[in-house]
Amino acid sequence: MIKPAKLNRGDTIGIVAPASDIKRERLTAGVAELERLGFRTKYSSSIFEKSRYTAGNDERRAEELQTMLLDPKVKAIIAARGGYGSVRILDLLSGAQLAEHPKILMGYSDITTLLIYFQRVLGWVTFHGPMVTREFADGNGHYVLDWLERVIMNSQAAGKVSLEKTEVIRGGTARGMLTGGCLPMLVASLGTPYEFSSEGTVLFLEDYASKPYQVDRMLVQLLHAGKFEGVRAVLFGEMTGCQQHPEQGYTILEVIEDCMKPVQVPMLFGVRSGHSDWGNLVLPLGVDVSIDCDRRELVVEEAAVE
């Protein structure tokens, strides 16, 4: 895997909106937080455009991302938000041109599509973590600053992070390359040139506000597609808001446990990364990690940046 250069305070972070449209006041709040942390920020004046449900048309969003990736002054790129639209710009990106310019690329939700694209097509380490108009706009505590620094600002392995709030679905230990992201985006990649790879991985899956039967359907589809064959371990996010209604009589955890019975690997539920209301952890996709489900610990075994 190709690792980007580490981020230093004083570096410029490029902000992009490759998916849904954004609110100016939320971007302003997120920019203020990044600058409080000691970074410079840069974004296009066109970032506030809106075309139906996306932040401007496909060409604008693709050009914005590509320009930031090619700009030598920009050392990292963080998505403003997710929503929908990243999949529409994949064919507009110049992979061959971008291949020689690896940078930190971070986001979650719909941005999973881009994280997997750059991981699979260009072989980059990418970062599933907080976004500008979400966690950074809400301030410290909504993201985990010390872990963020250990992952993207340190050329040594980030080491161990406690997952003490998680539920053990299946105990045991495992080691493999970390990959994954937002469940609907991963399912949507199946059968396309950008299909995610899961063989030999610790697979992270998370979602927001899908009905339990929809989560069931997506997990069954991954089972039928063979995406759990060769997986070393599976980590689920908090699955925030994934319920039919408050009186449904069962939990999303019970639904997941039932669907995942055929997958006999270590498994945790409740990892705080992505759609989490508090303490959003950065997960470096494309590096080796080890997981101890009994101890509820994740260890990033190699540096994610150089």
N, C-alpha and C positions, 0 to 999 in steps of 0.2 A: 504494500500500500504506500502511496505517496503522501507524505506528511507536510502540511503547510508550516511556514515559519511561525514561531510563537508570537503572541501579541504582547507588546510592551506599553506601559503608560506613556502617553504622549503620541502614540500611533493614531492613525485615522481609521475609523470604522465607517464603512459604507453601509447605508441603510437602503433597502430595496423593498418594493411591494409587488412581488410577482404573482400575487393571488387576488384576494378581495380588496376593495377600496378601503381607505383609512380615514380617520378623523384627525383633523389638524391639531386639536388640543391634546389628543393622546400621543401623537408623534412628538409634540413639543415637550410633554412631560417625560417621555422616554429619552429624548435627546438630552434633556437637563440632567437626568440620572447618569447617563453614560459620561457626560462631561464632568459631573461631580466626582466620578470615579477616576478621572484623569485622562480621558480619551478625547480626541478630536472626532467630530462627526461630519459626514458628508452625505447629502442626498440630492436627487434631481428635483428641479422645480416642477416637473411633470408628475411627481409622485402622488399628488392629490387628485389626479384625473380619475374619472369614473366612466365606465362603459358597461351598462347593465349592472352586473354583479362583480365586476373586476375593476382593478385600479388602472383604468385605461385599456386600450386595445392590446392585442397580443404582441404586436410589433413594438409598442412602447415598453411593455414590461420586459420583453426579451432583450431589447437594446439597453435598457437600464441595468439589468443584471450583467450582461456581457461587458458593458462599459466599466462597471465597477470592478469586475474580475481582471480586466486588462489595465486598469489604472495603477501604475507603480506606487502611487502615494497611498493607496488604500490597502491596509494590511489585513483586514477582516471584514466580512460581510454578515450582517445580521438582518433577518427578515423583519419587516414592520409588523406583519401579522400573517395568519393563514387564511382560511376561508375556502376559496375555490379559485383555480385558474392556472396553477403551475404546470399541469399536464399539457395545457394548450400551447406552451412556449417551448417545449422540449425540442421539437423539430426545427425551431428557429435559432437554436443555439449552435455556434460553431465549435463543436467538440475538439476538432483538431487544433484550432487556434487557442482554445482555452487550456488545452492539456499542459502547456508549458508554464502556466501561471497558477499553481495551486495556492489557495488561500483558505483561511478559516471561513467556513460557511455554516451558519447556525440558524435554527428555527425548529418548528414542529408542526403538527397538524397537516395542512395541505403541503407545507414545505417538505414533508417526508418525500414527496415525489422528486424534488430536487436533490435531497440528500442521497437518495438511492441512485438517482441518475449519475451524480458525480462519483459515487462510490463504485458503481458497477461499470459505467462506461469509461471513466477516466482513471479509476483506481485511487481516488482520493480518500483520505480520512475526512469524515464530515461530523457535524456536531448537532445532536438532538437536544435542544435547550431553549432558554428563555428568548422572548422576542421583544422588540422595542415598544410597541404600543400596548403590550400586555404586561409582562413581569417587570420590565425596566420602568415602564410608566407608573406601575404600582409601588415600586421602590424595594429596597433591600428587605429581605424576609420572604418576598415572593420568589426570589431566586437565592441560591446559596453562594454567597460571594467567595468564601474561602475555597470551595470546591471548584467554582468557575476559574479562579486563579490557578489552582493546581492542574487543571485540565488544559487550558488554552494559553497560560502565561508561563509555563514551566516546561523545559525541555527534558525533564525527568518523568518517569511514570508517576501518575497521580496517586497510585496506591489504593488504600482501603477506604471505603465509605460504608457507614452503617445503614442498613435498610430495616431498622428496628420496628417500623410501623407496618411492615408487611405481614401478610398471612402466608403460612407455608401450605402449599397445595400438595407438594411432594418433596420430601427431604432428599438430601444428598449433595454431592459436590460435582462440579464440572468446570471445564476450561474450553474456551473457543473464541473465535472472533465475534465481537459484538456487532449486531446489525438489527434492523427493524425500524419501528416508528409507529405512525398512526395506522391502525388496522384497515380502515376502508381504503387508504391510499395504497397499501401493500397489496390488497386484494385486487384493486383496479389495475395493478401492473401486470397481473397474470395474462399470459398470451400475447404480450406486447414485446417489442425489442428491448424494453426497459424493465423486464420482469426481475424482481429481486431474487437473490440467491440465499439459501438458508443452510446448505450443507456445511456441517462442521461448526455451526455458529451457536452463540448464546443469543436467542431471538427475543427481542423486546417488542411487545404489542400493547398499544394503548388506544383509547378512543374517548369520545365525548358525546353524550346525549343520544347515542344509538339505543333503540329499543332492545331489550334482551333477546327477542327472537331474531333481530338483525345481527347481533353479535354471534348468536348461535349459527346463523346461516353463513356468516363469513368464516368462522372457525371450521365449519364442516367443509366449506369450499377449499380452504387451505389443506385440510386433511385429504380431500379427494385429489387435490393437485400435487400431493406428495411433498408438501412444503415442511412437514414435520419429520420426514425421514432423514436421518443423519443429524438432526438438531441435537446439541449437547445439553441444553437447558432452555427453559422458556420463562421469561419474566413479563408479568402483566403490569400495566399501569394501574392507577386508581379507578379508571373507567368512570370518571365523574359524570353523574347525571344519566347513567345507562339504566334506566328503569322504565317500565310501562306506565305505572302510576304508584303512588305511595302505598296503596293497599294491595299490591299484587300478590303478596304471600310468599315470595321467594326473592332471593338476592341475585345480583349479577354474578357474584362469586360462585353460587351454587350452579348457575347455568354454565359457567366456564369449567367448573370441576366435572360436570357431566359430559361436556363436549370433549374434554381433554383426557378422558379415561384411556383411550388407546395410546396416548403418548407417554411412555414410561421413562421420563427424564425428570431431573430436579426442576421444581417449578415454584415460583412465588407470585403473590398477588399484592398490588398496592404500591409499586415503585413510583416515587414522585418525580416524574419527568414528563413534560408535555402538558396535557390538560389537567393540571393539579392547581388547586386554589392557593397552595402555600408550599414554599421550599422546592421550587422547580430545579431539579438536578440536571447538569449537563452530562449527556452520555456520548462519549466519542465512538462513532461507528466506524469500524474497520481496524480496530486494534484488539489484541488479545486481552481477555479478561478471565478471571476465575470467579466462581460463585459458590458460596456455601449457604445452602438454603436453611440448614439447621441452625446456623449461627446468624442467619440473615445478614450476610456480608457480601459485598461486591468488591473485588480488587481489580483495578486497572493495571495490568501487568507490564505494559510498555507505554512509552511516551506517545502522545497523540500529535505533538508538534515538535519542530526541530529548533 
